[in-house]
Amino acid sequence: MIELQDNQLLFSFPDVHQDARFTLDFQRTLRIPDDNRDYPLPPGLGRFPLDHVDDYGEKLPEIWRRRGGVFFPMFQSEAMWIHFSGGYPFAVKIAAGKINAVTGNSWGDSLSASPQDYVVVPRQPWLDGFCVSKGMIRQFVGMPLGSGFTAEEQLTEAGQHGGIQIIVYPMKASRYEELVVRRNEEEQVFFSLAEDADMGLAPGGLMRQHIYEDPYGMDAWDTTHRSRCFVHILNSLQYHEVTGRKPPTRAPSATDYTKAGLPWFEYYTDIPALDGSSKLSSLVSVAASWIKKNKSPAPENDPIGPTKTVALGPSRKSVVREGDF
């Protein structure tokens, strides 16, 4: 079951285990410079507001109503990251425009071990972008469909889907109970609309972030139980027309944030990471596409040198309709 609570998606599987639950939300953030230099993790600036598609069905495209799920607003060229929270292990697949954010392959409901096409929660605390190489992602940046910027359009030459697709599988209850016993024995803990309003996610600047290997193996996941959700992205002007509410203000530029002396972040751990996707590494970034299309540099893309970096690391409702996609 999926519920929308406090601008978070709560996934729960009480028929698998009473602890089988975790939350997922979409965080506003700085758009890092897209200059082929790698940057540390930018901050979270608060959750994007999430709304039920069904609450505004008469104002949204018919295809959105068929897909169900939820939606949130983004400005063009605004960046975001996905935050996971919970202690029970899940295998979580994330796609943008039905392009898998880990492998670059087309959407499919089932899990794949080779190549691994999912992240393991709570081992993976967040996902900021497309996995382009080992330890590197390209930031999720919102761009309108039809512009040619999105990963979906670059890899399929079409902009049919947009949005974000999510499917989650809980760990088998028996495997989880084994982990609980081991944890107690070793005194360890887990880390804790109009049709032209569609938005998709495009590859932005390079960021240092590992996508971690699955330490449990495919046999750990209960593939007989799953929940999935289509998360639509609405441009900010259309969001106001549909909901009657103003979207969150545009995030500050990375330059202004850094000048204010505010912190960036580095996440340190010795967990093995995936190598990254050759398909995703071939994507053209927003800034490069902008120069090609407009013959001028992308706005708000000046290089910066973060001066304050904080080290991070592991330490000791209402139902959402899944829809048809």
Rosetta blueprint (number, residue, H / E / L):
1 M L
2 I E
3 E E
4 L E
5 Q E
6 D L
7 N L
8 Q E
9 L E
10 L E
11 F E
12 S E
13 F L
14 P L
15 D L
16 V L
17 H L
18 Q L
19 D L
20 A L
21 R E
22 F E
23 T E
24 L E
25 D E
26 F E
27 Q E
28 R E
29 T E
30 L L
31 R L
32 I L
33 P L
34 D L
35 D L
36 N L
37 R L
38 D E
39 Y E
40 P L
41 L E
42 P L
43 P L
44 G L
45 L L
46 G L
47 R E
48 F L
49 P L
50 L L
51 D E
52 H E
53 V H
54 D H
55 D H
56 Y H
57 G H
58 E H
59 K H
60 L L
61 P L
62 E H
63 I H
64 W H
65 R H
66 R H
67 R H
68 G L
69 G L
70 V E
71 F E
72 F E
73 P E
74 M E
75 F L
76 Q L
77 S L
78 E L
79 A E
80 M E
81 W E
82 I E
83 H E
84 F E
85 S E
86 G L
87 G L
88 Y L
89 P L
90 F E
91 A E
92 V E
93 K E
94 I E
95 A E
96 A E
97 G L
98 K L
99 I E
100 N E
101 A L
102 V L
103 T L
104 G L
105 N L
106 S E
107 W L
108 G L
109 D L
110 S L
111 L L
112 S L
113 A E
114 S L
115 P L
116 Q E
117 D L
118 Y L
119 V E
120 V E
121 V E
122 P L
123 R L
124 Q L
125 P L
126 W E
127 L E
128 D L
129 G E
130 F E
131 C E
132 V E
133 S E
134 K L
135 G L
136 M E
137 I E
138 R E
139 Q E
140 F E
141 V E
142 G E
143 M E
144 P E
145 L L
146 G L
147 S L
148 G L
149 F L
150 T L
151 A H
152 E H
153 E H
154 Q H
155 L H
156 T H
157 E L
158 A L
159 G L
160 Q L
161 H L
162 G L
163 G L
164 I E
165 Q E
166 I E
167 I E
168 V E
169 Y E
170 P E
171 M E
172 K L
173 A H
174 S H
175 R H
176 Y H
177 E H
178 E H
179 L H
180 V H
181 V H
182 R H
183 R H
184 N H
185 E H
186 E H
187 E L
188 Q L
189 V L
190 F L
191 F L
192 S L
193 L L
194 A L
195 E H
196 D H
197 A H
198 D E
199 M E
200 G E
201 L E
202 A E
203 P E
204 G E
205 G E
206 L E
207 M E
208 R E
209 Q L
210 H L
211 I L
212 Y E
213 E L
214 D L
215 P L
216 Y L
217 G L
218 M H
219 D H
220 A H
221 W E
222 D L
223 T L
224 T L
225 H L
226 R L
227 S E
228 R E
229 C E
230 F E
231 V E
232 H E
233 I E
234 L E
235 N E
236 S H
237 L H
238 Q H
239 Y H
240 H H
241 E H
242 V H
243 T H
244 G L
245 R L
246 K L
247 P L
248 P L
249 T L
250 R L
251 A L
252 P L
253 S L
254 A H
255 T H
256 D H
257 Y H
258 T H
259 K H
260 A L
261 G L
262 L L
263 P L
264 W E
265 F E
266 E E
267 Y E
268 Y L
269 T L
270 D L
271 I L
272 P L
273 A E
274 L L
275 D L
276 G L
277 S L
278 S H
279 K H
280 L H
281 S H
282 S L
283 L L
284 V L
285 S L
286 V H
287 A H
288 A H
289 S H
290 W H
291 I H
292 K H
293 K H
294 N H
295 K L
296 S L
297 P L
298 A L
299 P L
300 E L
301 N L
302 D L
303 P L
304 I L
305 G L
306 P L
307 T L
308 K L
309 T E
310 V E
311 A E
312 L E
313 G L
314 P L
315 S L
316 R L
317 K L
318 S E
319 V E
320 V L
321 R L
322 E L
323 G L
324 D L
325 F L
